[in-house]
Amino acid sequence: MFPTSVNLGGLLWKIPWKLSRTRKTNQRKRLKLVDNVIETVRASGVECASLAKALELPKESEMPARDKYTVFSPHVEGYRKGIHKVPKFTRVRPSSTLFCA
Protein backbone atom coordinates (compact mmCIF):
# COMPACT_ATOMS: atom_id res chain seq x y z
CA MET A 1 0.00 0.00 0.00
CA PHE A 2 0.98 3.65 -0.08
CA PRO A 3 3.16 5.02 2.74
CA THR A 4 1.22 7.26 5.07
CA SER A 5 2.32 10.64 6.34
CA VAL A 6 3.63 10.82 9.89
CA ASN A 7 1.20 13.53 10.89
CA LEU A 8 -1.78 11.38 9.87
CA GLY A 9 -1.05 8.80 12.56
CA GLY A 10 -1.21 8.97 16.33
CA LEU A 11 -3.40 11.16 18.47
CA LEU A 12 -5.68 13.73 16.93
CA TRP A 13 -4.96 17.16 18.38
CA LYS A 14 -8.03 19.33 18.12
CA ILE A 15 -7.31 23.02 18.59
CA PRO A 16 -10.35 25.32 18.70
CA TRP A 17 -10.24 28.31 16.35
CA LYS A 18 -10.67 30.78 19.20
CA LEU A 19 -9.95 30.89 22.91
CA SER A 20 -12.99 29.95 25.00
CA ARG A 21 -14.40 32.16 27.74
CA THR A 22 -13.23 29.67 30.40
CA ARG A 23 -9.68 29.57 29.08
CA LYS A 24 -9.55 33.37 28.98
CA THR A 25 -10.70 33.49 32.61
CA ASN A 26 -8.08 30.95 33.64
CA GLN A 27 -5.40 32.90 31.77
CA ARG A 28 -6.37 36.10 33.60
CA LYS A 29 -6.22 34.20 36.92
CA ARG A 30 -2.71 32.96 36.09
CA LEU A 31 -1.57 36.48 35.20
CA LYS A 32 -3.02 37.82 38.47
CA LEU A 33 -1.18 35.10 40.41
CA VAL A 34 2.07 36.13 38.72
CA ASP A 35 1.39 39.77 39.62
CA ASN A 36 0.71 38.70 43.21
CA VAL A 37 4.03 36.81 43.43
CA ILE A 38 5.95 39.78 42.00
CA GLU A 39 4.28 42.13 44.50
CA THR A 40 5.02 39.76 47.40
CA VAL A 41 8.70 39.53 46.48
CA ARG A 42 8.88 43.32 46.10
CA ALA A 43 7.25 43.81 49.51
CA SER A 44 9.75 41.44 51.14
CA GLY A 45 12.56 43.91 50.44
CA VAL A 46 14.66 41.63 48.23
CA GLU A 47 16.46 43.39 45.37
CA CYS A 48 17.73 41.63 42.25
CA ALA A 49 17.93 42.20 38.51
CA SER A 50 15.14 39.76 37.67
CA LEU A 51 12.80 41.53 40.11
CA ALA A 52 13.62 44.88 38.49
CA LYS A 53 12.73 43.41 35.08
CA ALA A 54 9.53 41.89 36.46
CA LEU A 55 8.46 45.23 37.93
CA GLU A 56 8.77 46.82 34.46
CA LEU A 57 6.17 44.41 33.07
CA PRO A 58 2.58 45.67 32.97
CA LYS A 59 0.10 44.20 35.44
CA GLU A 60 -2.79 42.08 34.22
CA SER A 61 -5.23 44.96 34.53
CA GLU A 62 -2.94 47.23 32.46
CA MET A 63 -2.33 44.73 29.65
CA PRO A 64 -4.32 45.00 26.43
CA ALA A 65 -6.20 41.87 25.33
CA ARG A 66 -3.74 41.44 22.47
CA ASP A 67 -0.89 40.85 24.93
CA LYS A 68 -2.95 38.65 27.26
CA TYR A 69 -4.20 36.18 24.69
CA THR A 70 -1.67 36.25 21.82
CA VAL A 71 2.09 35.79 21.41
CA PHE A 72 4.58 36.82 18.75
CA SER A 73 5.09 34.34 15.93
CA PRO A 74 7.16 35.15 12.82
CA HIS A 75 5.37 32.41 10.85
CA VAL A 76 1.82 33.76 11.13
CA GLU A 77 0.31 36.56 9.07
CA GLY A 78 0.14 39.59 11.34
CA TYR A 79 2.92 38.10 13.52
CA ARG A 80 0.53 37.26 16.40
CA LYS A 81 -0.66 33.76 17.28
CA GLY A 82 -3.42 32.79 19.71
CA ILE A 83 -2.01 31.66 23.01
CA HIS A 84 -4.04 28.44 22.90
CA LYS A 85 -2.09 27.36 19.81
CA VAL A 86 1.22 27.48 21.71
CA PRO A 87 2.23 24.23 23.43
CA LYS A 88 2.39 24.54 27.22
CA PHE A 89 1.16 28.15 27.15
CA THR A 90 0.20 27.94 30.82
CA ARG A 91 3.89 27.93 31.79
CA VAL A 92 4.93 31.12 29.97
CA ARG A 93 3.90 34.70 30.70
CA PRO A 94 2.94 36.17 27.32
CA SER A 95 4.49 39.58 27.86
CA SER A 96 7.82 37.98 28.80
CA THR A 97 8.48 37.60 25.08
CA LEU A 98 8.85 41.38 24.89
CA PHE A 99 12.12 41.27 26.82
CA CYS A 100 13.87 38.48 24.92
CA ALA A 101 17.07 39.69 23.32
Contacts in CASP RR format, 6 or more apart in sequence:
PFRMAT RR
TARGET T0000
AUTHOR 0000-0000-0000
METHOD contacts of the structure
MODEL  1
MFPTSVNLGGLLWKIPWKLSRTRKTNQRKRLKLVDNVIETVRASGVECAS
LAKALELPKESEMPARDKYTVFSPHVEGYRKGIHKVPKFTRVRPSSTLFC
A
15 84 0 8 1.000
15 85 0 8 1.000
16 84 0 8 1.000
19 27 0 8 1.000
19 69 0 8 1.000
19 82 0 8 1.000
19 83 0 8 1.000
19 84 0 8 1.000
23 84 0 8 1.000
24 68 0 8 1.000
24 69 0 8 1.000
27 68 0 8 1.000
27 69 0 8 1.000
27 83 0 8 1.000
28 60 0 8 1.000
28 68 0 8 1.000
30 90 0 8 1.000
31 60 0 8 1.000
31 63 0 8 1.000
31 68 0 8 1.000
31 93 0 8 1.000
32 60 0 8 1.000
34 60 0 8 1.000
34 93 0 8 1.000
35 59 0 8 1.000
35 60 0 8 1.000
38 51 0 8 1.000
38 54 0 8 1.000
38 55 0 8 1.000
38 57 0 8 1.000
41 51 0 8 1.000
41 54 0 8 1.000
42 51 0 8 1.000
42 55 0 8 1.000
53 99 0 8 1.000
56 99 0 8 1.000
57 93 0 8 1.000
57 95 0 8 1.000
57 96 0 8 1.000
57 98 0 8 1.000
57 99 0 8 1.000
58 67 0 8 1.000
58 95 0 8 1.000
60 68 0 8 1.000
63 95 0 8 1.000
66 80 0 8 1.000
67 94 0 8 1.000
67 95 0 8 1.000
68 83 0 8 1.000
68 94 0 8 1.000
69 82 0 8 1.000
69 83 0 8 1.000
69 94 0 8 1.000
70 80 0 8 1.000
70 81 0 8 1.000
70 82 0 8 1.000
70 83 0 8 1.000
70 94 0 8 1.000
71 80 0 8 1.000
71 81 0 8 1.000
71 82 0 8 1.000
71 83 0 8 1.000
71 86 0 8 1.000
71 89 0 8 1.000
71 92 0 8 1.000
71 94 0 8 1.000
71 97 0 8 1.000
72 79 0 8 1.000
72 80 0 8 1.000
72 81 0 8 1.000
72 97 0 8 1.000
73 79 0 8 1.000
73 80 0 8 1.000
73 81 0 8 1.000
83 89 0 8 1.000
83 94 0 8 1.000
86 92 0 8 1.000
END
